[in-house]
Amino acid sequence: MNKKTRQSISSETKTDKNEIAFEVREVSGRAYVVVKERRKGSVSIQQSMTFASQTEFESWCVQERRRLEFPLAYDQLSKKVSKIFNPNVEN
């Protein structure tokens, strides 16, 4: 396991109603993403996914309903995933 594989990147954003946190890791050349959503006064949701390419990630992201509530958080997430698939490109 190399250093990059063990690296974890986290991001957390809150609104009046909900909060969302992301964890991004590179595992065997893929992006492993964990999304944790806590709804105030309700349930917590945790979702994990593995993406084999930037295109696969972007396809998921376009359909993700929470990106409208947390646009800045999803922008940060997109940049972090992009660094996994394009490590030599500056964001």
trRosetta pair geometry for C-beta under 8 A, 3 or more apart (Angstrom, degrees):
i j d omega theta_ij theta_ji phi_ij phi_ji
1 5 4.8 -123 -166 81 82 139
1 6 6.0 81 150 -49 118 100
2 5 5.1 104 56 1 68 104
2 6 7.6 -149 97 0 39 88
3 6 6.2 -68 -157 40 33 103
3 7 6.6 47 148 -43 67 100
4 7 5.5 -40 -151 7 37 121
4 26 5.3 -21 148 66 94 136
5 25 7.4 46 -179 171 44 101
5 26 5.8 -95 -106 95 43 84
5 27 6.0 78 -153 -111 88 47
5 28 7.2 50 -119 -41 117 46
6 25 7.7 -43 -168 -149 15 117
7 25 6.5 162 85 -132 56 74
7 26 6.6 23 57 25 100 96
8 23 5.7 -16 -169 -167 105 99
8 24 7.2 143 -159 69 53 44
8 25 5.2 -27 -100 -80 69 100
9 22 7.8 -7 107 113 82 96
9 23 7.1 148 75 -156 47 47
9 24 4.5 -21 60 57 102 97
9 25 7.5 173 17 -71 74 49
9 80 5.0 -164 102 -150 150 135
10 21 6.4 -5 -169 -177 97 102
10 22 6.6 163 -151 84 48 57
10 23 5.2 -13 -97 -98 80 72
10 24 7.9 -176 -75 16 34 71
11 21 6.7 169 86 -153 47 57
11 22 4.6 3 51 48 95 102
11 73 6.0 156 131 -148 121 83
11 76 5.0 156 -134 116 162 138
11 77 6.5 -135 48 -68 145 75
11 80 7.4 -151 -23 -25 129 148
12 19 6.7 14 -176 174 95 107
12 20 7.1 175 -148 92 54 45
12 21 4.2 -12 -101 -102 85 91
12 22 7.7 -163 -71 20 46 62
12 73 7.9 -28 177 -121 12 122
13 19 6.8 -179 93 -154 44 67
13 20 5.4 -7 59 59 88 89
13 21 7.7 171 20 -80 58 48
13 70 5.1 131 88 -146 141 115
13 72 6.5 152 -112 80 148 98
13 73 3.9 -112 1 -67 144 125
14 18 7.5 -163 -149 105 55 43
14 19 4.1 -20 -105 -104 79 98
14 20 7.9 177 -83 20 39 59
15 18 5.5 21 49 52 103 69
15 19 7.2 -172 23 -79 60 50
15 69 6.5 -88 -19 171 156 100
15 70 7.2 -123 -33 -80 115 83
16 40 7.9 -77 143 15 50 149
17 39 6.8 -14 153 -150 86 74
17 40 5.7 -137 -168 29 42 111
18 37 6.1 -8 -176 -171 122 95
18 38 6.6 158 -159 83 69 51
18 39 5.1 -29 -104 -106 96 59
18 40 6.5 -132 -81 -5 41 82
18 69 6.9 29 55 147 131 145
19 37 7.4 166 86 -152 46 51
19 38 5.0 -2 57 55 92 100
19 40 7.9 81 -7 -49 87 89
20 35 6.8 -19 -166 -169 101 89
20 36 7.0 153 -158 83 50 54
20 37 5.0 -12 -105 -103 82 76
20 38 7.8 -166 -76 22 39 66
20 66 6.3 131 -99 174 153 137
20 69 7.9 123 -22 98 138 110
20 70 5.1 -66 38 -63 144 166
20 73 5.7 112 86 138 120 168
21 35 7.6 153 80 -157 49 43
21 36 4.5 -10 58 59 96 105
22 33 6.6 -30 -160 -162 99 92
22 34 7.0 145 -160 78 47 59
22 35 5.9 -14 -103 -102 73 65
22 36 7.7 -165 -73 22 28 75
22 73 6.8 153 -14 174 120 101
22 76 7.5 168 43 98 142 104
22 77 5.0 -143 -126 -98 173 110
22 80 7.6 152 121 50 133 150
23 33 7.3 150 79 -156 55 44
23 34 4.2 0 53 52 104 107
23 36 7.7 43 -6 -8 100 107
24 31 6.3 -25 -160 -165 97 97
24 32 7.2 144 -158 78 45 56
24 33 5.5 -7 -104 -104 75 74
24 34 8.0 -150 -66 25 37 68
24 77 6.8 157 -57 -146 130 73
24 80 4.6 134 48 132 163 128
24 81 6.1 -125 -142 -71 139 70
24 84 7.3 -132 163 -40 114 130
25 31 7.7 141 76 -159 41 50
25 32 4.6 -20 66 61 92 107
26 29 7.1 17 -176 -93 99 14
26 30 7.2 146 -157 70 58 37
26 31 6.6 -36 -101 -99 61 52
26 32 7.4 165 -105 15 10 87
26 84 4.7 175 -89 -134 105 110
27 30 5.6 -32 72 64 76 90
27 32 4.7 38 6 -24 121 127
27 50 7.1 -67 61 -126 121 115
30 50 5.2 31 144 -177 135 99
30 51 6.2 166 -172 76 88 44
30 52 5.4 -40 -115 -100 105 48
30 84 7.9 12 145 154 19 136
31 50 7.1 157 82 -156 49 51
31 51 4.5 -10 59 55 101 101
31 57 6.1 12 60 -77 144 133
31 81 4.7 44 -143 -139 161 91
31 84 4.7 139 -84 73 97 160
31 85 7.0 -53 -39 -40 116 96
32 48 7.0 4 -178 -174 86 102
32 49 7.6 175 -152 90 47 43
32 50 5.2 -17 -101 -102 70 81
33 48 6.9 170 90 -150 49 56
33 49 5.2 -10 60 60 96 88
33 50 7.7 171 19 -87 71 31
33 51 6.9 25 -2 -5 114 108
33 57 7.7 111 -21 -127 143 107
33 77 7.2 66 -139 -166 129 115
33 81 6.8 -19 -71 -86 124 117
34 46 6.7 -8 -173 -170 97 95
34 47 7.3 159 -156 83 50 46
34 48 4.6 -17 -102 -100 76 90
35 45 7.9 -6 111 112 91 93
35 46 7.2 163 85 -153 53 47
35 47 4.7 -8 58 59 101 96
35 48 7.6 -177 20 -80 66 41
35 49 7.9 15 -1 7 104 102
35 66 7.5 147 -178 55 140 155
36 44 7.0 -3 -173 -179 87 104
36 45 7.4 166 -154 87 43 53
36 46 5.0 -7 -106 -105 77 83
37 44 6.9 169 89 -158 52 57
37 45 4.6 -2 57 56 100 98
37 46 7.8 -172 24 -75 64 40
37 47 7.9 17 3 4 102 102
37 66 6.7 -124 -90 -108 139 150
38 44 4.7 -15 -106 -109 73 93
38 45 8.0 -167 -75 25 34 63
39 42 3.9 -24 101 63 115 117
39 43 6.0 27 43 57 112 54
39 44 7.2 -165 20 -84 70 41
39 45 7.6 44 -14 -3 102 99
49 60 6.7 143 150 -151 166 166
51 54 7.9 82 141 -87 128 20
51 56 4.6 171 -157 98 92 112
51 57 4.2 54 -169 -67 167 86
51 60 7.0 -116 -91 8 121 138
51 81 6.9 23 59 -157 144 128
52 56 5.5 65 49 10 73 158
53 56 4.6 103 56 3 80 101
53 57 7.1 -142 97 -2 46 85
53 85 6.5 85 -157 -122 46 141
54 57 5.7 -55 -152 38 34 113
54 58 6.2 33 153 -19 68 107
54 81 7.0 139 -118 132 72 101
54 82 6.2 55 -123 -111 119 65
54 85 4.3 -153 -52 81 99 164
54 86 7.0 18 -63 -21 143 103
55 58 5.8 -55 -144 38 30 110
55 59 6.4 35 155 -23 63 105
56 59 5.8 -52 -151 31 29 115
56 60 6.8 27 152 -15 61 104
57 60 5.9 -60 -156 37 33 109
57 61 6.1 31 151 -22 68 111
57 78 7.6 148 136 -125 120 68
57 81 5.0 174 -170 157 164 150
57 85 7.9 -148 9 -21 136 141
58 61 5.4 -53 -141 37 34 115
58 62 6.4 40 159 -26 66 101
58 78 7.6 63 -96 -133 77 108
59 62 6.2 -49 -151 27 27 112
59 63 7.1 10 155 -3 58 110
60 63 6.2 -76 -161 45 32 102
60 64 6.2 45 147 -46 71 105
61 64 5.4 -42 -146 10 35 122
61 67 6.2 87 -176 -71 76 149
61 74 6.5 136 -157 -171 107 115
61 77 7.7 174 -113 100 122 118
61 78 6.3 68 -132 -88 164 103
64 67 4.8 88 90 -20 102 106
64 74 7.1 170 88 -119 134 135
65 68 6.6 -48 -179 19 50 108
65 69 7.8 32 138 -3 71 105
66 69 5.4 -59 -157 43 56 108
66 70 5.7 0 158 25 88 109
66 74 7.4 155 106 -63 82 120
67 70 6.6 -77 -130 67 28 74
67 71 6.3 63 168 -102 67 55
67 74 4.0 43 -128 -65 89 170
68 71 6.8 8 -141 -64 23 90
70 73 3.9 -23 160 36 113 122
70 74 5.9 119 103 -22 85 91
71 74 5.9 -61 -147 40 31 107
71 75 6.3 36 154 -24 66 105
72 75 5.4 -50 -148 32 34 115
72 76 6.6 36 152 -17 64 102
73 76 5.7 -53 -153 36 33 112
73 77 6.3 36 148 -21 65 106
74 77 5.2 -46 -143 36 38 117
74 78 6.2 45 154 -24 65 101
75 78 5.8 -51 -150 32 30 113
75 79 6.7 30 152 -18 62 104
76 79 5.8 -57 -153 35 32 111
76 80 6.4 29 153 -18 66 107
77 80 5.8 -59 -150 37 31 110
77 81 6.3 27 155 -15 67 107
78 81 5.9 -56 -146 39 29 107
78 82 6.2 35 153 -24 64 108
79 82 5.5 -53 -146 34 30 116
79 83 6.7 36 153 -25 62 100
79 91 4.4 131 -150 161 102 159
80 83 5.8 -48 -156 25 33 114
80 84 7.4 37 147 -21 60 98
81 84 5.7 -48 -162 24 42 114
81 85 6.9 18 152 0 70 105
82 85 6.2 -68 -149 48 36 97
82 86 5.6 -26 171 39 76 109
82 89 7.2 -75 153 80 105 119
82 91 6.0 114 87 -82 131 130
83 86 6.8 -74 -116 70 22 67
83 87 6.0 58 178 -107 64 55
83 89 7.9 -143 -107 66 53 80
83 91 6.6 -79 -64 -15 93 129
84 87 7.1 4 -144 -66 14 86
86 89 4.1 -11 146 22 117 122
